[in-house]
Amino acid sequence: MTLSLESAVRSSLLTRAPLGALAAASIVLGVASPALAIGDAAPVEHRTAATSPPACDITDATVTWGFKESFRSYISGSIAKGAWEPFGGVGYETPAFTWTGGTGSYDPATGTGSIAFPGGIRFTGHGGLLDSTVQNVTLEIAPAAGRVLVDLAGVSMESALAGDDTVVTTPQVPLVTLDLAGMESAVSGDAVTLAAADAATAITEEGFAAFGNYETGTAFDPLSFTASGVCAAATPTAEPSPVVDASPAADAAEAGDGESGSSDALPVALLAAIGGALVATIGGSTAAIVASRRKQRKAPAGGGPADHADDGPAA
């Protein structure tokens, strides 16, 4: 179609065709190019992001921990002549205390969580001069590592010797570190289970500052725990399927069918028909001009040959 239009334009220039026809031809060429270029555009592909597993609610947990065996020996020995008293559901069976009824949360995606336990232990000795309570144990879980937080309450030996029996309470002190490298976790359907056996513990700087009996890094008794809970329905995390948008050419064609009547989406067949009609029009105009000039030359004229001097060479 483009070659035919170019031929028509050349013929029109030689025969001085009307400028309106040439303008119409240029419009056809200008409209055809965008329409063909749009059709060559590639589809656009998008991917849907996968969703991570939801956090789980821990509904039941149990901790078995002896606290520190040497401290228990000191309390019950001949020097302190003291005792310990579990309360709030905490049990004791040599050589460990047991906390039950723990609740909290755990996120399988990050390996982090927190489980809190009610109850505690009261340690006394030296005729009442030593009086300390460890309660509200919280397991802070993190990948390969964790901590044991406790509420510490009591009267220091210095205060007791000075006759000051004011009880000082420090909530949720990170008492010891917790080695969780061997912790096992599993999610099956909507159920989650956690377990660690004989995880090593050691007193922290915060624990030393609050408890004051052992240097930072001193080992405490190993700790074991089990936990179970319920998870929300997990969202599948398989590789998402690609979503391919409709091609821009199709979008342009749909836009052309609307009220706007945009010419950018005119079908190629319609453009060809318009071009053909314009070529025919230009050709017809050229033939008419040539025939008219031939008639003028054949018709009798009184002015002689000089009357046609400005007409130029015959077509």
Summary of the structure (lengths in Angstrom):
residues: 315
radius of gyration: 47.1
end to end distance: 25.9
largest distance: 154.8
contacts: 890
relative contact order: 0.18
helix: 34%
strand: 36%
